[in-house]
Amino acid sequence: MSSEGVILVGQKQTPNYVLATVTQFSQGVTRVIIKARGRAISKAVDTAEMVKRFLQNKVEVKDVKIGSEEVGEPGKKRRVSTIEIVLERKE
Amino acid sequence: MSSEGVILVGQKQTPNYVLATVTQFSQGVTRVIIKARGRAISKAVDTAEMVKRFLQNKVEVKDVKIGSEEVGEPGKKRRVSTIEIVLERKE
């Protein structure tokens, strides 16, 4: 059976997100999606790379999607870029 | 015939890289790879998204690769994350 987890990368420091992701995998989750917007995008990539090194040969980057969405209140709307990094446990 | 361009995203502001990318496509290049490291990764995603909106329906994101590399002098080495975003002109 496969299960999926999501990690939203935001203001905290990178190790927090690395630990959260590794914890999900260690609890048996087979796929974790790391999501971020705006400036946190770099941190999401750092997180994925650190998880890959930490769980060497056990986890791989399956897909990376970029996009953008509108945020803010009406009249103050602006677009921010987004990223989704799909990490999967190797068989 | 297909040709390929590379844009290295660094310290400058995003519009510089958007313009550089759009210029390459307008000169007939069929594939542009936007590359960045570290904090500039978010800017690379912004660049790709802005090019996509600017050249609406003419360009698509073909691939996004993330990785990491070692930088710095011996004894001061550290790893930085990297991204490569492949934009291609649609047929």
N, CA and C atoms of all chains as a GROMACS GRO file, in nm:
protein
  546
    1MET      N    1   0.085  -0.120   0.000
    1MET     CA    2   0.000   0.000   0.000
    1MET      C    3   0.088   0.124   0.000
    2SER      N    4   0.054   0.222  -0.079
    2SER     CA    5   0.136   0.344  -0.079
    2SER      C    6   0.062   0.456  -0.010
    3SER      N    7   0.138   0.540   0.057
    3SER     CA    8   0.079   0.654   0.124
    3SER      C    9   0.160   0.777   0.090
    4GLU      N   10   0.100   0.893   0.106
    4GLU     CA   11   0.163   1.016   0.060
    4GLU      C   12   0.163   1.121   0.170
    5GLY      N   13   0.273   1.192   0.183
    5GLY     CA   14   0.281   1.301   0.280
    5GLY      C   15   0.314   1.431   0.210
    6VAL      N   16   0.280   1.542   0.273
    6VAL     CA   17   0.311   1.673   0.217
    6VAL      C   18   0.386   1.756   0.321
    7ILE      N   19   0.494   1.818   0.279
    7ILE     CA   20   0.569   1.909   0.366
    7ILE      C   21   0.562   2.049   0.304
    8LEU      N   22   0.508   2.146   0.381
    8LEU     CA   23   0.503   2.283   0.331
    8LEU      C   24   0.622   2.359   0.385
    9VAL      N   25   0.710   2.401   0.297
    9VAL     CA   26   0.831   2.471   0.340
    9VAL      C   27   0.802   2.622   0.347
   10GLY      N   28   0.830   2.679   0.464
   10GLY     CA   29   0.801   2.822   0.484
   10GLY      C   30   0.915   2.894   0.552
   11GLN      N   31   0.886   2.959   0.664
   11GLN     CA   32   0.981   3.049   0.730
   11GLN      C   33   1.086   2.980   0.816
   12LYS      N   34   1.057   2.858   0.860
   12LYS     CA   35   1.152   2.793   0.952
   12LYS      C   36   1.284   2.759   0.882
   13GLN      N   37   1.383   2.718   0.962
   13GLN     CA   38   1.511   2.682   0.902
   13GLN      C   39   1.505   2.543   0.841
   14THR      N   40   1.591   2.525   0.741
   14THR     CA   41   1.589   2.402   0.660
   14THR      C   42   1.588   2.272   0.740
   15PRO      N   43   1.672   2.257   0.846
   15PRO     CA   44   1.674   2.128   0.917
   15PRO      C   45   1.538   2.083   0.968
   16ASN      N   46   1.451   2.179   1.003
   16ASN     CA   47   1.316   2.144   1.048
   16ASN      C   48   1.242   2.064   0.941
   17TYR      N   49   1.255   2.108   0.817
   17TYR     CA   50   1.182   2.044   0.708
   17TYR      C   51   1.247   1.912   0.668
   18VAL      N   52   1.381   1.907   0.680
   18VAL     CA   53   1.452   1.781   0.653
   18VAL      C   54   1.404   1.676   0.753
   19LEU      N   55   1.402   1.714   0.880
   19LEU     CA   56   1.361   1.621   0.986
   19LEU      C   57   1.216   1.576   0.965
   20ALA      N   58   1.129   1.670   0.931
   20ALA     CA   59   0.987   1.636   0.910
   20ALA      C   60   0.972   1.536   0.795
   21THR      N   61   1.052   1.556   0.689
   21THR     CA   62   1.043   1.468   0.572
   21THR      C   63   1.097   1.328   0.605
   22VAL      N   64   1.214   1.326   0.670
   22VAL     CA   65   1.276   1.198   0.706
   22VAL      C   66   1.183   1.120   0.801
   23THR      N   67   1.119   1.192   0.892
   23THR     CA   68   1.025   1.129   0.986
   23THR      C   69   0.911   1.062   0.911
   24GLN      N   70   0.857   1.130   0.811
   24GLN     CA   71   0.748   1.071   0.734
   24GLN      C   72   0.793   0.941   0.667
   25PHE      N   73   0.910   0.946   0.604
   25PHE     CA   74   0.960   0.824   0.538
   25PHE      C   75   0.981   0.713   0.641
   26SER      N   76   1.034   0.749   0.759
   26SER     CA   77   1.063   0.646   0.859
   26SER      C   78   0.935   0.587   0.918
   27GLN      N   79   0.824   0.660   0.900
   27GLN     CA   80   0.696   0.609   0.948
   27GLN      C   81   0.625   0.526   0.840
   28GLY      N   82   0.693   0.505   0.728
   28GLY     CA   83   0.639   0.416   0.627
   28GLY      C   84   0.573   0.483   0.509
   29VAL      N   85   0.570   0.617   0.509
   29VAL     CA   86   0.515   0.688   0.394
   29VAL      C   87   0.605   0.661   0.273
   30THR      N   88   0.545   0.637   0.155
   30THR     CA   89   0.627   0.600   0.040
   30THR      C   90   0.658   0.719  -0.052
   31ARG      N   91   0.580   0.828  -0.036
   31ARG     CA   92   0.600   0.944  -0.125
   31ARG      C   93   0.575   1.072  -0.045
   32VAL      N   94   0.671   1.161  -0.049
   32VAL     CA   95   0.654   1.289   0.020
   32VAL      C   96   0.669   1.402  -0.081
   33ILE      N   97   0.571   1.494  -0.081
   33ILE     CA   98   0.577   1.609  -0.172
   33ILE      C   99   0.618   1.733  -0.092
   34ILE      N  100   0.729   1.791  -0.132
   34ILE     CA  101   0.779   1.912  -0.066
   34ILE      C  102   0.733   2.032  -0.147
   35LYS      N  103   0.653   2.119  -0.083
   35LYS     CA  104   0.596   2.233  -0.154
   35LYS      C  105   0.647   2.364  -0.097
   36ALA      N  106   0.665   2.463  -0.182
   36ALA     CA  107   0.705   2.596  -0.136
   36ALA      C  108   0.662   2.702  -0.235
   37ARG      N  109   0.659   2.826  -0.187
   37ARG     CA  110   0.627   2.940  -0.271
   37ARG      C  111   0.733   3.049  -0.251
   38GLY      N  112   0.749   3.132  -0.354
   38GLY     CA  113   0.835   3.251  -0.343
   38GLY      C  114   0.977   3.219  -0.299
   39ARG      N  115   1.026   3.297  -0.203
   39ARG     CA  116   1.166   3.283  -0.159
   39ARG      C  117   1.195   3.148  -0.096
   40ALA      N  118   1.092   3.082  -0.045
   40ALA     CA  119   1.114   2.952   0.020
   40ALA      C  120   1.146   2.841  -0.080
   41ILE      N  121   1.137   2.872  -0.210
   41ILE     CA  122   1.164   2.771  -0.313
   41ILE      C  123   1.306   2.717  -0.301
   42SER      N  124   1.404   2.806  -0.280
   42SER     CA  125   1.543   2.760  -0.265
   42SER      C  126   1.554   2.664  -0.147
   43LYS      N  127   1.482   2.697  -0.039
   43LYS     CA  128   1.487   2.614   0.082
   43LYS      C  129   1.424   2.477   0.057
   44ALA      N  130   1.322   2.473  -0.028
   44ALA     CA  131   1.260   2.344  -0.062
   44ALA      C  132   1.359   2.254  -0.136
   45VAL      N  133   1.437   2.315  -0.228
   45VAL     CA  134   1.538   2.238  -0.301
   45VAL      C  135   1.648   2.191  -0.204
   46ASP      N  136   1.692   2.282  -0.115
   46ASP     CA  137   1.789   2.242  -0.011
   46ASP      C  138   1.737   2.123   0.069
   47THR      N  139   1.610   2.131   0.109
   47THR     CA  140   1.549   2.024   0.189
   47THR      C  141   1.554   1.891   0.114
   48ALA      N  142   1.511   1.893  -0.012
   48ALA     CA  143   1.509   1.770  -0.092
   48ALA      C  144   1.650   1.711  -0.106
   49GLU      N  145   1.747   1.798  -0.132
   49GLU     CA  146   1.885   1.751  -0.150
   49GLU      C  147   1.941   1.693  -0.020
   50MET      N  148   1.907   1.756   0.093
   50MET     CA  149   1.958   1.706   0.221
   50MET      C  150   1.893   1.573   0.259
   51VAL      N  151   1.763   1.561   0.229
   51VAL     CA  152   1.693   1.434   0.257
   51VAL      C  153   1.755   1.322   0.172
   52LYS      N  154   1.783   1.353   0.045
   52LYS     CA  155   1.844   1.256  -0.046
   52LYS      C  156   1.977   1.206   0.008
   53ARG      N  157   2.058   1.300   0.059
   53ARG     CA  158   2.189   1.260   0.113
   53ARG      C  159   2.173   1.182   0.244
   54PHE      N  160   2.076   1.225   0.324
   54PHE     CA  161   2.054   1.162   0.455
   54PHE      C  162   2.003   1.019   0.439
   55LEU      N  163   1.910   1.002   0.346
   55LEU     CA  164   1.853   0.868   0.321
   55LEU      C  165   1.914   0.811   0.193
   56GLN      N  166   2.045   0.813   0.188
   56GLN     CA  167   2.118   0.775   0.067
   56GLN      C  168   2.069   0.642   0.007
   57ASN      N  169   2.045   0.645  -0.124
   57ASN     CA  170   2.002   0.527  -0.198
   57ASN      C  171   1.864   0.474  -0.160
   58LYS      N  172   1.797   0.543  -0.068
   58LYS     CA  173   1.664   0.495  -0.029
   58LYS      C  174   1.553   0.580  -0.086
   59VAL      N  175   1.587   0.702  -0.125
   59VAL     CA  176   1.486   0.798  -0.169
   59VAL      C  177   1.535   0.865  -0.297
   60GLU      N  178   1.444   0.890  -0.391
   60GLU     CA  179   1.485   0.960  -0.513
   60GLU      C  180   1.385   1.069  -0.550
   61VAL      N  181   1.434   1.168  -0.627
   61VAL     CA  182   1.346   1.274  -0.676
   61VAL      C  183   1.272   1.220  -0.798
   62LYS      N  184   1.140   1.206  -0.786
   62LYS     CA  185   1.060   1.148  -0.894
   62LYS      C  186   1.015   1.254  -0.993
   63ASP      N  187   0.988   1.375  -0.940
   63ASP     CA  188   0.934   1.479  -1.027
   63ASP      C  189   0.954   1.615  -0.962
   64VAL      N  190   0.973   1.716  -1.044
   64VAL     CA  191   0.979   1.854  -0.995
   64VAL      C  192   0.887   1.937  -1.083
   65LYS      N  193   0.788   2.002  -1.021
   65LYS     CA  194   0.696   2.086  -1.098
   65LYS      C  195   0.709   2.230  -1.053
   66ILE      N  196   0.712   2.322  -1.148
   66ILE     CA  197   0.708   2.462  -1.110
   66ILE      C  198   0.580   2.524  -1.164
   67GLY      N  199   0.538   2.633  -1.102
   67GLY     CA  200   0.416   2.700  -1.144
   67GLY      C  201   0.407   2.834  -1.078
   68SER      N  202   0.289   2.895  -1.082
   68SER     CA  203   0.270   3.021  -1.011
   68SER      C  204   0.126   3.033  -0.970
   69GLU      N  205   0.100   3.107  -0.863
   69GLU     CA  206  -0.037   3.130  -0.822
   69GLU      C  207  -0.055   3.273  -0.774
   70GLU      N  208  -0.180   3.317  -0.775
   70GLU     CA  209  -0.209   3.452  -0.730
   70GLU      C  210  -0.232   3.453  -0.580
   71VAL      N  211  -0.170   3.548  -0.511
   71VAL     CA  212  -0.192   3.560  -0.367
   71VAL      C  213  -0.228   3.705  -0.335
   72GLY      N  214  -0.274   3.728  -0.213
   72GLY     CA  215  -0.304   3.864  -0.168
   72GLY      C  216  -0.453   3.895  -0.178
   73GLU      N  217  -0.490   4.005  -0.116
   73GLU     CA  218  -0.630   4.045  -0.115
   73GLU      C  219  -0.667   4.114  -0.245
   74PRO      N  220  -0.798   4.121  -0.272
   74PRO     CA  221  -0.843   4.186  -0.396
   74PRO      C  222  -0.785   4.327  -0.404
   75GLY      N  223  -0.735   4.363  -0.519
   75GLY     CA  224  -0.675   4.495  -0.538
   75GLY      C  225  -0.526   4.496  -0.507
   76LYS      N  226  -0.483   4.394  -0.434
   76LYS     CA  227  -0.340   4.385  -0.400
   76LYS      C  228  -0.284   4.252  -0.448
   77LYS      N  229  -0.347   4.196  -0.546
   77LYS     CA  230  -0.306   4.063  -0.591
   77LYS      C  231  -0.169   4.068  -0.658
   78ARG      N  232  -0.091   3.964  -0.637
   78ARG     CA  233   0.036   3.949  -0.708
   78ARG      C  234   0.060   3.801  -0.729
   79ARG      N  235   0.145   3.769  -0.824
   79ARG     CA  236   0.175   3.629  -0.853
   79ARG      C  237   0.300   3.586  -0.780
   80VAL      N  238   0.298   3.466  -0.724
   80VAL     CA  239   0.421   3.410  -0.670
   80VAL      C  240   0.448   3.276  -0.739
   81SER      N  241   0.576   3.246  -0.754
   81SER     CA  242   0.614   3.118  -0.813
   81SER      C  243   0.601   3.008  -0.709
   82THR      N  244   0.579   2.887  -0.757
   82THR     CA  245   0.566   2.772  -0.668
   82THR      C  246   0.652   2.656  -0.717
   83ILE      N  247   0.682   2.565  -0.625
   83ILE     CA  248   0.754   2.444  -0.664
   83ILE      C  249   0.694   2.325  -0.589
   84GLU      N  250   0.692   2.211  -0.652
   84GLU     CA  251   0.656   2.086  -0.587
   84GLU      C  252   0.761   1.981  -0.621
   85ILE      N  253   0.825   1.929  -0.519
   85ILE     CA  254   0.929   1.828  -0.540
   85ILE      C  255   0.877   1.695  -0.486
   86VAL      N  256   0.865   1.596  -0.572
   86VAL     CA  257   0.813   1.466  -0.531
   86VAL      C  258   0.929   1.372  -0.500
   87LEU      N  259   0.939   1.332  -0.373
   87LEU     CA  260   1.040   1.235  -0.332
   87LEU      C  261   0.973   1.101  -0.311
   88GLU      N  262   1.035   0.994  -0.361
   88GLU     CA  263   0.978   0.862  -0.343
   88GLU      C  264   1.079   0.764  -0.289
   89ARG      N  265   1.030   0.679  -0.201
   89ARG     CA  266   1.113   0.570  -0.152
   89ARG      C  267   1.140   0.473  -0.266
   90LYS      N  268   1.268   0.433  -0.281
   90LYS     CA  269   1.299   0.335  -0.385
   90LYS      C  270   1.253   0.198  -0.340
   91GLU      N  271   1.217   0.115  -0.438
   91GLU     CA  272   1.170  -0.020  -0.405
   91GLU      C  273   1.281  -0.104  -0.345
   92MET      N  274   1.631   2.271  -3.766
   92MET     CA  275   1.750   2.260  -3.682
   92MET      C  276   1.721   2.318  -3.545
   93SER      N  277   1.767   2.251  -3.443
   93SER     CA  278   1.741   2.302  -3.308
   93SER      C  279   1.870   2.358  -3.249
   94SER      N  280   1.854   2.461  -3.171
   94SER     CA  281   1.970   2.520  -3.105
   94SER      C  282   1.934   2.542  -2.958
   95GLU      N  283   2.038   2.558  -2.877
   95GLU     CA  284   2.015   2.561  -2.734
   95GLU      C  285   2.087   2.681  -2.671
   96GLY      N  286   2.021   2.746  -2.580
   96GLY     CA  287   2.084   2.857  -2.508
   96GLY      C  288   2.084   2.830  -2.359
   97VAL      N  289   2.175   2.895  -2.288
   97VAL     CA  290   2.181   2.879  -2.143
   97VAL      C  291   2.177   3.018  -2.078
   98ILE      N  292   2.095   3.032  -1.976
   98ILE     CA  293   2.090   3.156  -1.899
   98ILE      C  294   2.132   3.123  -1.755
   99LEU      N  295   2.236   3.190  -1.708
   99LEU     CA  296   2.279   3.168  -1.570
   99LEU      C  297   2.220   3.277  -1.483
  100VAL      N  298   2.131   3.237  -1.392
  100VAL     CA  299   2.064   3.335  -1.305
  100VAL      C  300   2.150   3.358  -1.181
  101GLY      N  301   2.182   3.485  -1.156
  101GLY     CA  302   2.267   3.519  -1.041
  101GLY      C  303   2.214   3.636  -0.962
  102GLN      N  304   2.296   3.738  -0.948
  102GLN     CA  305   2.267   3.852  -0.860
  102GLN      C  306   2.173   3.958  -0.919
  103LYS      N  307   2.164   3.964  -1.051
  103LYS     CA  308   2.083   4.071  -1.110
  103LYS      C  309   1.935   4.052  -1.081
  104GLN      N  310   1.857   4.155  -1.114
  104GLN     CA  311   1.714   4.142  -1.090
  104GLN      C  312   1.647   4.058  -1.198
  105THR      N  313   1.535   3.997  -1.159
  105THR     CA  314   1.467   3.901  -1.246
  105THR      C  315   1.442   3.949  -1.389
  106PRO      N  316   1.393   4.073  -1.409
  106PRO     CA  317   1.361   4.115  -1.546
  106PRO      C  318   1.479   4.102  -1.643
  107ASN      N  319   1.602   4.119  -1.592
  107ASN     CA  320   1.721   4.102  -1.678
  107ASN      C  321   1.724   3.963  -1.739
  108TYR      N  322   1.693   3.863  -1.658
  108TYR     CA  323   1.701   3.724  -1.705
  108TYR      C  324   1.582   3.689  -1.793
  109VAL      N  325   1.466   3.749  -1.762
  109VAL     CA  326   1.348   3.729  -1.846
  109VAL      C  327   1.378   3.782  -1.986
  110LEU      N  328   1.432   3.903  -1.991
  110LEU     CA  329   1.464   3.966  -2.119
  110LEU      C  330   1.568   3.884  -2.196
  111ALA      N  331   1.670   3.837  -2.127
  111ALA     CA  332   1.776   3.758  -2.192
  111ALA      C  333   1.717   3.630  -2.252
  112THR      N  334   1.625   3.567  -2.178
  112THR     CA  335   1.564   3.442  -2.226
  112THR      C  336   1.474   3.468  -2.346
  113VAL      N  337   1.389   3.569  -2.333
  113VAL     CA  338   1.296   3.603  -2.442
  113VAL      C  339   1.376   3.639  -2.568
  114THR      N  340   1.486   3.710  -2.550
  114THR     CA  341   1.571   3.749  -2.663
  114THR      C  342   1.624   3.625  -2.735
  115GLN      N  343   1.668   3.527  -2.657
  115GLN     CA  344   1.719   3.404  -2.719
  115GLN      C  345   1.610   3.336  -2.803
  116PHE      N  346   1.491   3.325  -2.746
  116PHE     CA  347   1.382   3.261  -2.822
  116PHE      C  348   1.350   3.342  -2.947
  117SER      N  349   1.352   3.475  -2.936
  117SER     CA  350   1.316   3.558  -3.051
  117SER      C  351   1.424   3.552  -3.160
  118GLN      N  352   1.544   3.508  -3.121
  118GLN     CA  353   1.651   3.493  -3.220
  118GLN      C  354   1.650   3.353  -3.283
  119GLY      N  355   1.549   3.273  -3.247
  119GLY     CA  356   1.533   3.144  -3.313
  119GLY      C  357   1.583   3.025  -3.235
  120VAL      N  358   1.636   3.049  -3.113
  120VAL     CA  359   1.678   2.936  -3.030
  120VAL      C  360   1.553   2.856  -2.991
  121THR      N  361   1.563   2.723  -2.994
  121THR     CA  362   1.444   2.642  -2.967
  121THR      C  363   1.435   2.592  -2.823
  122ARG      N  364   1.549   2.598  -2.752
  122ARG     CA  365   1.550   2.546  -2.615
  122ARG      C  366   1.645   2.632  -2.531
  123VAL      N  367   1.592   2.682  -2.420
  123VAL     CA  368   1.677   2.762  -2.330
  123VAL      C  369   1.678   2.696  -2.193
  124ILE      N  370   1.798   2.675  -2.138
  124ILE     CA  371   1.812   2.616  -2.005
  124ILE      C  372   1.846   2.726  -1.906
  125ILE      N  373   1.758   2.745  -1.808
  125ILE     CA  374   1.779   2.846  -1.704
  125ILE      C  375   1.842   2.777  -1.584
  126LYS      N  376   1.964   2.820  -1.547
  126LYS     CA  377   2.037   2.754  -1.438
  126LYS      C  378   2.059   2.850  -1.323
  127ALA      N  379   2.056   2.796  -1.201
  127ALA     CA  380   2.085   2.879  -1.083
  127ALA      C  381   2.133   2.791  -0.969
  128ARG      N  382   2.198   2.858  -0.872
  128ARG     CA  383   2.244   2.789  -0.751
  128ARG      C  384   2.200   2.867  -0.629
  129GLY      N  385   2.186   2.796  -0.518
  129GLY     CA  386   2.160   2.861  -0.388
  129GLY      C  387   2.036   2.948  -0.389
  130ARG      N  388   2.050   3.069  -0.333
  130ARG     CA  389   1.935   3.158  -0.320
  130ARG      C  390   1.875   3.202  -0.453
  131ALA      N  391   1.956   3.195  -0.558
  131ALA     CA  392   1.907   3.241  -0.690
  131ALA      C  393   1.807   3.141  -0.750
  132ILE      N  394   1.790   3.026  -0.685
  132ILE     CA  395   1.698   2.924  -0.737
  132ILE      C  396   1.555   2.980  -0.749
  133SER      N  397   1.510   3.052  -0.647
  133SER     CA  398   1.375   3.109  -0.653
  133SER      C  399   1.363   3.204  -0.772
  134LYS      N  400   1.470   3.280  -0.796
  134LYS     CA  401   1.470   3.376  -0.906
  134LYS      C  402   1.464   3.304  -1.042
  135ALA      N  403   1.527   3.188  -1.050
  135ALA     CA  404   1.523   3.109  -1.174
  135ALA      C  405   1.380   3.064  -1.203
  136VAL      N  406   1.309   3.022  -1.097
  136VAL     CA  407   1.169   2.980  -1.115
  136VAL      C  408   1.083   3.100  -1.155
  137ASP      N  409   1.106   3.215  -1.089
  137ASP     CA  410   1.034   3.338  -1.128
  137ASP      C  411   1.059   3.370  -1.275
  138THR      N  412   1.185   3.359  -1.317
  138THR     CA  413   1.221   3.389  -1.456
  138THR      C  414   1.144   3.299  -1.552
  139ALA      N  415   1.146   3.167  -1.525
  139ALA     CA  416   1.078   3.072  -1.613
  139ALA      C  417   0.928   3.102  -1.621
  140GLU      N  418   0.868   3.132  -1.505
  140GLU     CA  419   0.724   3.159  -1.503
  140GLU      C  420   0.691   3.287  -1.578
  141MET      N  421   0.776   3.388  -1.565
  141MET     CA  422   0.750   3.514  -1.635
  141MET      C  423   0.769   3.499  -1.786
  142VAL      N  424   0.868   3.420  -1.826
  142VAL     CA  425   0.889   3.395  -1.970
  142VAL      C  426   0.768   3.322  -2.028
  143LYS      N  427   0.718   3.224  -1.951
  143LYS     CA  428   0.601   3.146  -1.994
  143LYS      C  429   0.480   3.237  -2.016
  144ARG      N  430   0.460   3.331  -1.923
  144ARG     CA  431   0.345   3.422  -1.937
  144ARG      C  432   0.368   3.520  -2.052
  145PHE      N  433   0.493   3.563  -2.066
  145PHE     CA  434   0.526   3.663  -2.169
  145PHE      C  435   0.512   3.602  -2.309
  146LEU      N  436   0.559   3.480  -2.325
  146LEU     CA  437   0.551   3.412  -2.456
  146LEU      C  438   0.438   3.308  -2.450
  147GLN      N  439   0.323   3.354  -2.409
  147GLN     CA  440   0.209   3.265  -2.385
  147GLN      C  441   0.183   3.167  -2.500
  148ASN      N  442   0.170   3.040  -2.465
  148ASN     CA  443   0.140   2.934  -2.562
  148ASN      C  444   0.252   2.906  -2.662
  149LYS      N  445   0.364   2.976  -2.647
  149LYS     CA  446   0.474   2.953  -2.741
  149LYS      C  447   0.588   2.876  -2.678
  150VAL      N  448   0.593   2.876  -2.546
  150VAL     CA  449   0.705   2.815  -2.475
  150VAL      C  450   0.650   2.730  -2.360
  151GLU      N  451   0.712   2.615  -2.336
  151GLU     CA  452   0.668   2.533  -2.224
  151GLU      C  453   0.787   2.482  -2.142
  152VAL      N  454   0.759   2.448  -2.015
  152VAL     CA  455   0.862   2.389  -1.930
  152VAL      C  456   0.871   2.241  -1.963
  153LYS      N  457   0.985   2.200  -2.018
  153LYS     CA  458   1.002   2.061  -2.060
  153LYS      C  459   1.053   1.975  -1.947
  154ASP      N  460   1.138   2.033  -1.862
  154ASP     CA  461   1.201   1.953  -1.756
  154ASP      C  462   1.253   2.046  -1.646
  155VAL      N  463   1.250   1.996  -1.525
  155VAL     CA  464   1.312   2.068  -1.414
  155VAL      C  465   1.399   1.968  -1.339
  156LYS      N  466   1.528   1.999  -1.326
  156LYS     CA  467   1.618   1.910  -1.253
  156LYS      C  468   1.675   1.982  -1.134
  157ILE      N  469   1.680   1.914  -1.020
  157ILE     CA  470   1.748   1.973  -0.905
  157ILE      C  471   1.868   1.886  -0.870
  158GLY      N  472   1.965   1.946  -0.803
  158GLY     CA  473   2.085   1.873  -0.763
  158GLY      C  474   2.162   1.956  -0.664
  159SER      N  475   2.287   1.918  -0.642
  159SER     CA  476   2.372   1.999  -0.556
  159SER      C  477   2.516   1.982  -0.600
  160GLU      N  478   2.597   2.084  -0.572
  160GLU     CA  479   2.739   2.072  -0.604
  160GLU      C  480   2.822   2.136  -0.494
  161GLU      N  481   2.949   2.096  -0.489
  161GLU     CA  482   3.040   2.150  -0.389
  161GLU      C  483   3.103   2.278  -0.442
  162VAL      N  484   3.103   2.381  -0.358
  162VAL     CA  485   3.171   2.504  -0.397
  162VAL      C  486   3.267   2.547  -0.286
  163GLY      N  487   3.352   2.643  -0.316
  163GLY     CA  488   3.444   2.697  -0.216
  163GLY      C  489   3.582   2.637  -0.227
  164GLU      N  490   3.674   2.700  -0.157
  164GLU     CA  491   3.812   2.654  -0.162
  164GLU      C  492   3.833   2.534  -0.071
  165PRO      N  493   3.942   2.460  -0.093
  165PRO     CA  494   3.971   2.344  -0.007
  165PRO      C  495   3.969   2.385   0.140
  166GLY      N  496   3.904   2.304   0.221
  166GLY     CA  497   3.896   2.334   0.363
  166GLY      C  498   3.777   2.420   0.398
  167LYS      N  499   3.722   2.486   0.295
  167LYS     CA  500   3.604   2.571   0.318
  167LYS      C  501   3.490   2.525   0.228
  168LYS      N  502   3.494   2.400   0.187
  168LYS     CA  503   3.394   2.351   0.093
  168LYS      C  504   3.257   2.342   0.158
  169ARG      N  505   3.155   2.374   0.080
  169ARG     CA  506   3.018   2.354   0.126
  169ARG      C  507   2.934   2.316   0.005
  170ARG      N  508   2.818   2.257   0.030
  170ARG     CA  509   2.732   2.215  -0.081
  170ARG      C  510   2.627   2.321  -0.106
  171VAL      N  511   2.601   2.350  -0.232
  171VAL     CA  512   2.488   2.436  -0.266
  171VAL      C  513   2.394   2.359  -0.358
  172SER      N  514   2.266   2.388  -0.342
  172SER     CA  515   2.165   2.326  -0.429
  172SER      C  516   2.166   2.394  -0.565
  173THR      N  517   2.125   2.320  -0.666
  173THR     CA  518   2.119   2.375  -0.802
  173THR      C  519   1.985   2.342  -0.867
  174ILE      N  520   1.951   2.420  -0.968
  174ILE     CA  521   1.830   2.390  -1.046
  174ILE      C  522   1.859   2.416  -1.194
  175GLU      N  523   1.797   2.335  -1.278
  175GLU     CA  524   1.802   2.358  -1.423
  175GLU      C  525   1.660   2.348  -1.477
  176ILE      N  526   1.614   2.456  -1.536
  176ILE     CA  527   1.479   2.456  -1.592
  176ILE      C  528   1.490   2.462  -1.743
  177VAL      N  529   1.436   2.361  -1.810
  177VAL     CA  530   1.445   2.354  -1.957
  177VAL      C  531   1.316   2.409  -2.017
  178LEU      N  532   1.330   2.520  -2.088
  178LEU     CA  533   1.216   2.580  -2.159
  178LEU      C  534   1.230   2.548  -2.307
  179GLU      N  535   1.119   2.506  -2.368
  179GLU     CA  536   1.124   2.477  -2.512
  179GLU      C  537   1.013   2.546  -2.588
  180ARG      N  538   1.049   2.590  -2.706
  180ARG     CA  539   0.948   2.647  -2.796
  180ARG      C  540   0.855   2.535  -2.840
  181LYS      N  541   0.725   2.564  -2.836
  181LYS     CA  542   0.629   2.463  -2.882
  181LYS      C  543   0.630   2.460  -3.034
  182GLU      N  544   0.602   2.342  -3.089
  182GLU     CA  545   0.602   2.329  -3.236
  182GLU      C  546   0.487   2.407  -3.296
   0.00000   0.00000   0.00000
